[in-house]
Structures are given as C-alpha cells and as structure tokens.
Amino acid sequence: MAGVRPVRRVGLVAFAMAVASVFSISPLGLQPVLAVSGPGTVIGWGADNLNQRGVPPYLSDAIAISAGANHSLALRTDGSVIAWGDDAYGQADVPTNLSGVVAISAGANHSLALKSDGRVVAWGDDSYGQTDVPVQLAGVRAISAGWHHSLALLSDGRVVAWGDDSYGQTDVPVQLAGVRAISAGWHHSLALKGDGTVAVWGDDTFGEAEVPANVLGVMAVSAGLDFCLALKSDGTVVGWGDNRLFQSSSVPPGLSGVVAISAGANHSLALKSDGTVVSWGSNIKAQTFVPAGLADVVAISAGWDFSLALGGTKTPNQAQPQGLFTRELQWVITGILGLIGLEVLVSYLWWHRKVVGTVPPRRQP
C-alpha cells in the first residue's frame, strides 16, 4: 500500500532515537577519581578504553612517567619499570630482568628504557625495527620513542635513530651536533641544541619541520602527532605544525611560568612552576579536562588521547569527565532524545494502526 512505506520510515526514526538516547550516556559518563596524594603517585585522565590511564593502585614510588599511544610507563625509585594499558604488541610486557633504569619513553606500540650504564633496552612492536637497538649503541644519556621509530642522544651530543624512515624521520642531519634534548613524534624528530635553537627532520606535511624564526632560547622540546612544542627560557611556550584542533600554535593567551611541556597526538600539556597543569587542543576523550583541584605536579606526559601527571594531589570523591560531554549535559540530551523518540513512536503506532491495520475488502470475483 502507498501509505505503508512512509510510516515504516517513521518507525525507523523512532528506533534510531531510542538507540541514540542510550548511547548518549553509556560511553561518555563521569567516573569517580580515587583520592591520590604524594610525590610518587600518578594521576591519569582522558581515554581509558584500554586501561591506559588505569594507574595500578600499588604504585606510589614513581619518579618518571611516559604515555604512549594506548599504554603507560612509570619508573620507580628502585630503578624498575612498571607498565599498564594496551599490550597487543607486548609494549606493556616489561622485561623481567630489567633494572638500573634511569629514563623511560613510550612510543605508539613500543617502549624504551635507558639504563645507568648508558645502554638502551626496547620491547614491544618491532614491525619497523623500532626495537632493534643498534648493537654498538652505548654512552646514551637520553631516549625518545616515536610512532614507529626511536631516538637516542649520546653523551657527546650526537643523535642516533632507528626504526621507520618512511618520511626521513630517522635521517639525522649529518651536521647535527651539540644536542642536549630530543623528542620523537609521529613521523618527525626534534632536537634541541646547546645554543637554544631547534632542529627538525622528517615529515613536513603540516609544517612541523619548519621551525618558526622566533623559536630561540629554548630549554625543552616535545613532538606530537604532526606538530611541535618548544619551551622558552622565559617560561613561555611556542607551537607550530598542525593546528586544526588547536593543539599547537593555539597556546592559551598569557600562559607563562611553564617548566615542562608534553605534546600528545592532538593535545598539549604544560606544567607550571606552581605545580598546576594547563592543557589545550582536542578534547574528544576529555584529555584536556585537567582534574579539578590537581596541584603539586612534578611531571607530565601526553599520550594519544589521554594524559598523565606525576606527584599530584587531588581532592577525594571528585568526578572526572571521561568523554565529550559532562554528565548533566548527557542527561539533558538523553531526556530530549527520549521524549522525541517517544512522540515519534506513538505517532508511528497510531499511523500503523490506521493505515496498515485497516485491510480493504477483497474484490468479488
């Protein structure tokens, strides 16, 4: 019949409304954050679909942290390493005999650890050779794990790279020397030189390898997905590269007194001298929703779409957003969708009874 097809569409609309009202709250709710305090504790916020911010409750003696794509690392006071989150490639399977560690770095699906003797240990995904540490590598003083590549800074100021080189991210400039800090991004690499200037190589799709002229007097660098951050000696932050989600050059106006920075996939973190954290960029998984009351932080690390803070204190029994919306907004959306869906469903049933339920008399032969 001519009237049946339109009302079927109405029925589908009603069903879609009902489904939408359920999904508007199920994955995006607020979750309570446990009370934590002390210099060795770790706090996480943002995405937790793979338990990447699910800090082990017994961890209370961390001295360094590193957030990867979907896994996390923490260095403990005894030189051991603990990991949690995604372990699909063994990136959270810390070698059982690993000890004497002084630095850690989490990449996309691999992990690096620097030992006190200057040697590097790597584990996890090796699809691009990112965990194939060069056999003769020694005298390392800093490490950085990127998406599918790894960097090591030697004591003489030279940089060694290995892993994926699809965009030239492991092609360390021949003339590069006097480096004092390194950072590996998605497909690009950063190096901070002793004179406060920055060198970048690798992918330049979004201008991430084009260092702005005002990037001078730098004291720290951090490479994100397709962007870069630099911390200047005056406590201000400069960003460049991809800014489509306001993650790089959209530094909050007036931000100063910064002592540390960390670039994630599409968001950025800054640690201020007063122990507070400022964040900007993508917030689709609440990765820039810094927990209210968070203070006394001594280190930060931005992952793919989650964030970590070390040594912070936070008021107990507060709720932390886990998704795009707050709980109150989600309930409002759910209520509106529910009412609309109910009205559409009632209309559908009425029309179904009137049009479909009325059967025309059979023709007489």
VEXDREN-2710 file (C-alpha; in Angstrom, 1 decimal):
% VEXDREN-2710
k/r/px/py/pz
1/MET/0.0/0.0/0.0
2/ALA/1.2/3.6/-0.7
3/GLY/0.9/4.7/3.0
4/VAL/2.9/1.8/4.5
5/ARG/6.5/2.8/3.3
6/PRO/6.4/6.3/4.9
7/VAL/5.3/5.0/8.3
8/ARG/8.0/2.4/8.2
9/ARG/10.4/5.2/7.9
10/VAL/8.8/6.8/10.9
11/GLY/9.3/3.6/12.8
12/LEU/12.9/3.5/11.9
13/VAL/13.3/7.1/13.1
14/ALA/11.8/6.2/16.5
15/PHE/14.1/3.2/16.8
16/ALA/17.1/5.4/16.0
17/MET/16.0/8.0/18.6
18/ALA/15.8/5.2/21.2
19/VAL/19.3/3.9/20.4
20/ALA/20.8/7.4/20.3
21/SER/19.3/8.1/23.8
22/VAL/21.1/5.1/25.2
23/PHE/24.5/5.7/23.5
24/SER/24.5/9.4/24.5
25/ILE/25.2/8.3/28.1
26/SER/26.7/4.8/28.0
27/PRO/30.3/5.5/26.9
28/LEU/30.7/9.2/27.9
29/GLY/29.8/9.3/31.6
30/LEU/31.7/10.6/34.5
31/GLN/33.8/8.3/36.6
32/PRO/34.9/8.9/40.1
33/VAL/38.6/9.6/40.6
34/LEU/40.3/8.0/43.6
35/ALA/41.9/10.2/46.2
36/VAL/45.6/10.3/45.5
37/SER/48.5/12.2/47.0
38/GLY/52.2/12.2/47.4
39/PRO/55.3/12.7/45.3
40/GLY/55.3/9.2/43.8
41/THR/51.7/8.9/42.8
42/VAL/50.4/9.1/39.2
43/ILE/47.1/10.6/38.0
44/GLY/45.5/9.9/34.6
45/TRP/42.6/11.4/32.7
46/GLY/41.1/11.1/29.2
47/ALA/40.6/7.9/27.3
48/ASP/40.7/4.7/29.3
49/ASN/39.3/2.1/26.8
50/LEU/42.5/0.0/27.1
51/ASN/43.1/0.9/30.7
52/GLN/45.9/3.2/29.6
53/ARG/45.2/5.7/32.5
54/GLY/44.3/2.9/34.9
55/VAL/47.2/3.5/37.2
56/PRO/48.0/0.4/39.4
57/PRO/46.8/1.2/42.9
58/TYR/50.0/0.0/44.5
59/LEU/52.1/2.5/42.5
60/SER/53.3/5.1/45.0
61/ASP/57.0/5.5/44.3
62/ALA/57.2/6.7/40.7
63/ILE/59.9/9.2/39.7
64/ALA/59.2/9.4/36.0
65/ILE/56.2/8.7/33.6
66/SER/55.7/8.3/29.9
67/ALA/52.4/8.0/28.0
68/GLY/52.4/6.1/24.7
69/ALA/49.5/5.7/22.2
70/ASN/47.5/3.5/24.5
71/HIS/49.9/2.3/27.2
72/SER/51.8/3.9/30.0
73/LEU/55.2/3.5/31.7
74/ALA/56.4/4.5/35.2
75/LEU/59.9/4.5/36.5
76/ARG/60.2/3.6/40.2
77/THR/62.7/4.7/42.8
78/ASP/64.5/1.3/42.7
79/GLY/65.2/1.6/39.0
80/SER/62.5/-0.8/37.9
81/VAL/59.8/-0.1/35.4
82/ILE/56.0/-0.8/35.6
83/ALA/53.7/-0.6/32.6
84/TRP/49.9/-0.8/32.0
85/GLY/47.4/-0.3/29.3
86/ASP/47.4/-1.8/25.8
87/ASP/49.6/-4.8/25.4
88/ALA/48.7/-6.1/22.0
89/TYR/52.3/-5.9/20.8
90/GLY/53.9/-6.7/24.2
91/GLN/54.6/-3.0/24.8
92/ALA/53.5/-3.4/28.4
93/ASP/55.5/-6.6/29.0
94/VAL/58.4/-5.1/30.8
95/PRO/61.4/-7.5/30.6
96/THR/61.6/-9.4/33.9
97/ASN/65.4/-8.8/34.4
98/LEU/65.2/-5.0/33.7
99/SER/66.8/-3.0/36.4
100/GLY/69.0/0.1/36.9
101/VAL/66.8/2.2/34.7
102/VAL/67.2/6.0/34.8
103/ALA/64.8/7.1/32.0
104/ILE/61.8/5.7/30.1
105/SER/59.9/6.5/26.9
106/ALA/56.7/5.1/25.5
107/GLY/56.0/5.1/21.7
108/ALA/53.0/4.0/19.8
109/ASN/53.3/0.3/20.4
110/HIS/56.9/0.0/21.8
111/SER/58.8/1.1/24.9
112/LEU/62.3/2.2/25.6
113/ALA/64.3/2.2/28.8
114/LEU/67.7/3.8/29.4
115/LYS/70.0/2.1/32.0
116/SER/72.5/3.7/34.2
117/ASP/75.3/2.2/32.2
118/GLY/74.2/4.1/29.1
119/ARG/72.6/1.1/27.3
120/VAL/69.1/1.1/25.9
121/VAL/66.5/-1.7/26.2
122/ALA/63.5/-1.9/24.0
123/TRP/60.4/-4.1/23.8
124/GLY/57.0/-4.2/22.0
125/ASP/56.2/-3.8/18.3
126/ASP/59.2/-4.3/16.0
127/SER/57.3/-4.1/12.7
128/TYR/59.6/-1.2/11.6
129/GLY/62.7/-2.2/13.5
130/GLN/61.9/0.4/16.2
131/THR/63.0/-2.0/19.0
132/ASP/66.2/-3.2/17.1
133/VAL/68.6/-1.2/19.2
134/PRO/71.9/-0.8/17.4
135/VAL/74.3/-3.4/18.7
136/GLN/77.1/-0.9/19.4
137/LEU/75.0/1.8/20.9
138/ALA/76.5/3.0/24.2
139/GLY/77.0/6.1/26.1
140/VAL/73.4/7.2/25.8
141/ARG/72.1/9.9/28.1
142/ALA/68.5/10.4/26.7
143/ILE/65.9/8.4/24.8
144/SER/62.6/9.1/22.9
145/ALA/60.2/6.7/21.4
146/GLY/58.1/8.0/18.4
147/TRP/55.3/6.4/16.5
148/HIS/57.4/3.7/14.8
149/HIS/60.9/5.0/15.4
150/SER/63.3/5.6/18.2
151/LEU/65.9/8.2/19.1
152/ALA/68.9/8.2/21.4
153/LEU/71.1/11.1/22.5
154/LEU/74.7/10.3/23.1
155/SER/76.9/11.8/25.7
156/ASP/78.9/13.6/23.0
157/GLY/75.8/15.5/21.7
158/ARG/75.2/13.3/18.7
159/VAL/71.8/11.7/17.9
160/VAL/71.2/8.1/16.8
161/ALA/67.9/7.0/15.2
162/TRP/66.4/3.7/14.1
163/GLY/63.1/2.3/13.0
164/ASP/60.6/3.6/10.4
165/ASP/62.2/6.0/7.9
166/SER/59.3/6.4/5.6
167/TYR/59.4/10.2/6.0
168/GLY/63.1/10.6/6.8
169/GLN/62.4/10.7/10.5
170/THR/65.5/8.6/11.2
171/ASP/67.7/10.5/8.8
172/VAL/69.6/12.5/11.4
173/PRO/71.1/15.6/9.7
174/VAL/74.8/14.9/9.2
175/GLN/75.9/18.2/10.6
176/LEU/73.8/18.0/13.7
177/ALA/75.9/18.2/16.9
178/GLY/75.8/19.7/20.3
179/VAL/72.4/18.4/21.1
180/ARG/71.1/18.4/24.6
181/ALA/67.5/17.1/24.3
182/ILE/65.5/15.0/21.8
183/SER/61.8/14.2/21.1
184/ALA/60.3/11.7/18.5
185/GLY/56.9/12.5/17.1
186/TRP/54.7/10.6/14.6
187/HIS/56.8/10.9/11.5
188/HIS/59.3/13.6/12.5
189/SER/62.0/14.2/15.1
190/LEU/63.1/17.1/17.2
191/ALA/66.5/18.0/18.6
192/LEU/67.3/20.9/21.0
193/LYS/70.8/22.2/20.6
194/GLY/73.1/23.7/23.2
195/ASP/72.6/27.2/21.8
196/GLY/68.9/27.1/22.4
197/THR/67.9/26.5/18.7
198/VAL/65.9/23.6/17.4
199/ALA/66.4/21.2/14.6
200/VAL/63.6/19.2/13.0
201/TRP/63.7/16.5/10.3
202/GLY/61.1/14.1/8.8
203/ASP/57.6/14.7/7.7
204/ASP/56.6/18.3/6.9
205/THR/53.0/17.8/5.8
206/PHE/51.7/20.4/8.3
207/GLY/54.9/22.5/8.5
208/GLU/56.1/20.6/11.6
209/ALA/59.6/20.6/10.2
210/GLU/59.6/24.3/9.6
211/VAL/60.9/25.9/12.9
212/PRO/59.5/29.5/13.3
213/ALA/62.0/32.3/13.4
214/ASN/61.0/33.2/17.0
215/VAL/61.9/29.8/18.4
216/LEU/65.1/30.8/20.2
217/GLY/66.3/30.5/23.7
218/VAL/64.6/27.1/24.0
219/MET/65.1/24.9/27.1
220/ALA/62.8/21.9/26.2
221/VAL/61.0/20.4/23.1
222/SER/58.2/17.9/22.6
223/ALA/57.0/16.4/19.3
224/GLY/53.3/15.5/18.9
225/LEU/51.4/13.8/16.1
226/ASP/52.0/16.4/13.4
227/PHE/53.1/19.3/15.5
228/CYS/55.9/20.6/17.8
229/LEU/56.1/22.4/21.1
230/ALA/59.1/24.4/22.4
231/LEU/59.5/25.8/25.9
232/LYS/61.5/29.0/26.0
233/SER/63.8/30.1/28.8
234/ASP/61.3/32.9/29.8
235/GLY/58.7/30.3/30.7
236/THR/56.5/30.7/27.6
237/VAL/55.5/28.1/25.0
238/VAL/55.6/28.2/21.2
239/GLY/53.9/25.7/19.0
240/TRP/53.9/25.0/15.3
241/GLY/52.7/22.4/12.7
242/ASP/49.2/21.0/12.6
243/ASN/46.7/23.3/14.5
244/ARG/43.4/22.0/13.1
245/LEU/42.4/21.0/16.6
246/PHE/44.1/24.0/18.3
247/GLN/46.8/21.7/19.6
248/SER/50.0/23.6/18.6
249/SER/50.1/27.4/18.0
250/SER/46.8/28.0/19.9
251/VAL/48.7/28.3/23.2
252/PRO/46.4/29.7/25.9
253/PRO/46.9/33.5/26.0
254/GLY/49.0/34.7/28.9
255/LEU/50.5/31.2/29.6
256/SER/53.7/31.7/31.5
257/GLY/55.8/30.3/34.3
258/VAL/56.0/26.9/32.4
259/VAL/58.7/24.5/33.4
260/ALA/57.7/21.4/31.3
261/ILE/55.8/20.6/28.2
262/SER/54.4/17.4/26.6
263/ALA/52.7/17.0/23.1
264/GLY/50.2/14.2/22.6
265/ALA/48.5/13.1/19.4
266/ASN/46.3/16.2/19.1
267/HIS/46.6/17.9/22.5
268/SER/49.2/19.6/24.6
269/LEU/50.2/19.8/28.3
270/ALA/52.1/22.4/30.2
271/LEU/53.4/22.2/33.7
272/LYS/53.7/25.5/35.6
273/SER/56.2/26.3/38.3
274/ASP/53.3/26.3/40.9
275/GLY/52.6/22.6/40.2
276/THR/49.4/23.2/38.2
277/VAL/48.8/21.8/34.7
278/VAL/47.4/23.7/31.7
279/SER/46.1/21.8/28.6
280/TRP/44.8/22.7/25.1
281/GLY/43.8/21.0/21.9
282/SER/41.5/18.1/21.1
283/ASN/39.2/17.2/24.0
284/ILE/37.1/14.4/22.4
285/LYS/38.1/12.0/25.1
286/ALA/38.5/14.6/27.9
287/GLN/42.2/14.5/27.6
288/THR/42.4/18.2/28.2
289/PHE/40.0/18.2/31.1
290/VAL/42.6/18.6/33.8
291/PRO/41.1/17.2/37.0
292/ALA/39.7/20.0/39.2
293/GLY/42.0/20.7/42.2
294/LEU/45.0/19.0/40.7
295/ALA/48.2/20.5/42.2
296/ASP/51.7/19.7/43.3
297/VAL/52.5/18.0/40.0
298/VAL/56.2/17.5/39.2
299/ALA/56.0/15.8/35.7
300/ILE/53.5/15.4/32.8
301/SER/53.1/13.2/29.8
302/ALA/50.6/13.4/27.0
303/GLY/49.5/10.1/25.2
304/TRP/47.4/9.6/22.2
305/ASP/44.2/10.8/23.8
306/PHE/44.9/10.6/27.5
307/SER/47.2/12.4/29.9
308/LEU/49.3/11.6/32.9
309/ALA/50.6/13.6/35.8
310/LEU/53.2/12.6/38.4
311/GLY/53.3/13.7/42.0
312/GLY/50.0/15.5/42.1
313/THR/47.4/15.8/44.9
314/LYS/43.7/15.8/44.3
315/THR/40.6/16.3/46.4
316/PRO/38.9/12.9/47.0
317/ASN/35.5/11.9/45.6
318/GLN/35.5/14.3/42.7
319/ALA/34.3/13.2/39.3
320/GLN/36.4/13.3/36.2
321/PRO/34.8/13.7/32.7
322/GLN/35.7/10.7/30.5
323/GLY/34.0/11.9/27.3
324/LEU/33.0/14.8/25.3
325/PHE/30.1/15.9/27.5
326/THR/29.5/16.4/31.2
327/ARG/27.1/14.1/33.0
328/GLU/24.5/16.9/33.4
329/LEU/24.6/17.7/29.6
330/GLN/24.3/14.0/28.8
331/TRP/21.2/13.6/30.9
332/VAL/19.6/16.6/29.2
333/ILE/20.4/15.2/25.8
334/THR/19.1/11.8/26.8
335/GLY/15.8/13.3/28.1
336/ILE/15.3/15.3/24.9
337/LEU/16.1/12.3/22.7
338/GLY/13.8/10.1/24.8
339/LEU/10.9/12.5/24.6
340/ILE/11.3/12.9/20.8
341/GLY/11.6/9.2/20.3
342/LEU/8.5/8.5/22.4
343/GLU/6.5/11.1/20.5
344/VAL/7.6/9.7/17.2
345/LEU/6.9/6.1/18.3
346/VAL/3.4/7.0/19.4
347/SER/2.8/8.7/16.1
348/TYR/4.1/5.7/14.3
349/LEU/1.9/3.2/16.2
350/TRP/-1.2/5.4/15.5
351/TRP/-0.5/5.6/11.8
352/HIS/0.4/1.9/11.7
353/ARG/-3.0/1.1/13.2
354/LYS/-4.9/3.4/10.9
355/VAL/-3.1/2.6/7.6
356/VAL/-1.8/-0.9/8.0
357/GLY/-4.4/-2.2/10.3
358/THR/-7.2/-1.3/8.0
359/VAL/-7.5/-4.0/5.4
360/PRO/-9.5/-3.2/2.3
361/PRO/-12.3/-5.5/1.4
362/ARG/-11.5/-8.2/-1.1
363/ARG/-12.7/-7.8/-4.7
364/GLN/-15.5/-10.1/-5.6
365/PRO/-14.6/-12.3/-8.5
END
